[in-house]
Amino acid sequence: MARRTRRLWTDEEKRSICLQTTAPGVSVAQVALRYTVNANLIFKWLRDPKYRPKPGTGSQDAGLRFLPVEIVKEAPVIRQMPARESR
C-alpha cells in the first residue's frame, strides 16, 4: 500500500484559498473540491485571523458601485386588449 503524505500549504496559499471563498455564489465546498482538501480544513483556516480575508478585499466588493437613483411618480398602467383569435 502506498503511504499517504501530508501536504504542507504555505501561508500565502492558505490566504489565497480563503479569499476564493468570498466570491459571490462560491461555497467553501466548491473551493475545497478545487484543491482536493477537506472543507473543514478551510473552515479552520477561515477562523484564524492570519488567513481570514480582510473586509473589503474580497472579490465580492470588486465591482460594487453606487449609482444615482431618481424616484419618480408611478406611471399609469396601460392595459392592452387581448388579441383576437384568427379563424
VEXDREN-2710 file (C-alpha; in Angstrom, 1 decimal):
% VEXDREN-2710
k/r/px/py/pz
1/MET/0.0/0.0/0.0
2/ALA/1.1/3.5/-0.8
3/ARG/1.7/5.7/2.2
4/ARG/-0.2/9.0/2.3
5/THR/1.9/12.1/2.7
6/ARG/0.7/15.2/4.4
7/ARG/0.5/18.2/2.2
8/LEU/2.0/21.4/3.5
9/TRP/0.3/24.7/2.5
10/THR/2.2/28.0/2.6
11/ASP/0.6/30.9/4.4
12/GLU/0.1/32.7/1.0
13/GLU/-1.6/29.6/-0.4
14/LYS/-4.0/29.4/2.6
15/ARG/-4.8/33.2/2.2
16/SER/-5.5/32.7/-1.5
17/ILE/-7.8/29.7/-0.9
18/CYS/-9.6/31.5/1.9
19/LEU/-10.1/34.6/-0.3
20/GLN/-11.7/32.5/-3.0
21/THR/-14.5/31.5/-0.6
22/THR/-15.6/35.2/-0.5
23/ALA/-16.6/35.3/-4.2
24/PRO/-20.4/35.6/-4.8
25/GLY/-22.0/32.2/-5.5
26/VAL/-19.0/30.2/-4.4
27/SER/-19.2/27.8/-1.5
28/VAL/-16.4/26.5/0.7
29/ALA/-17.2/23.0/-0.5
30/GLN/-16.6/24.1/-4.2
31/VAL/-13.2/25.6/-3.3
32/ALA/-12.3/22.5/-1.3
33/LEU/-13.1/20.3/-4.2
34/ARG/-10.9/22.5/-6.5
35/TYR/-7.9/22.0/-4.2
36/THR/-8.8/18.4/-3.1
37/VAL/-8.8/19.4/0.5
38/ASN/-11.4/18.8/3.2
39/ALA/-13.8/21.7/3.6
40/ASN/-13.4/21.5/7.4
41/LEU/-9.7/22.4/6.9
42/ILE/-10.7/25.6/5.0
43/PHE/-13.2/26.5/7.7
44/LYS/-10.4/26.1/10.3
45/TRP/-8.2/28.5/8.2
46/LEU/-11.0/31.0/8.0
47/ARG/-11.3/31.1/11.8
48/ASP/-7.6/32.0/12.0
49/PRO/-7.2/35.8/11.7
50/LYS/-3.9/35.2/9.9
51/TYR/-5.7/33.7/6.9
52/ARG/-9.1/35.3/7.2
53/PRO/-9.7/37.7/4.3
54/LYS/-9.8/41.4/5.4
55/PRO/-13.1/43.2/4.9
56/GLY/-13.2/44.9/1.5
57/THR/-10.5/42.7/-0.1
58/GLY/-12.9/40.0/-1.2
59/SER/-13.9/39.6/-4.8
60/GLN/-17.5/40.3/-3.9
61/ASP/-16.6/44.0/-3.3
62/ALA/-14.6/44.3/-6.5
63/GLY/-17.3/45.6/-8.9
64/LEU/-19.7/47.4/-6.5
65/ARG/-20.5/51.0/-7.2
66/PHE/-23.2/53.3/-6.0
67/LEU/-25.4/54.6/-8.8
68/PRO/-27.6/57.7/-8.7
69/VAL/-31.3/56.9/-8.3
70/GLU/-34.2/59.2/-9.1
71/ILE/-37.6/58.4/-7.6
72/VAL/-40.5/59.4/-9.9
73/LYS/-44.2/59.2/-9.6
74/GLU/-45.7/55.9/-10.8
75/ALA/-46.5/55.8/-14.5
76/PRO/-50.1/54.9/-15.3
77/VAL/-50.8/51.3/-16.2
78/ILE/-51.7/50.8/-19.8
79/ARG/-54.0/47.8/-20.4
80/GLN/-53.8/46.1/-23.7
81/MET/-56.8/44.5/-25.4
82/PRO/-56.5/40.7/-25.8
83/ALA/-55.5/39.6/-29.3
84/ARG/-58.4/38.3/-31.4
85/GLU/-58.2/34.6/-32.4
86/SER/-57.9/34.0/-36.1
87/ARG/-60.3/31.5/-37.7
END
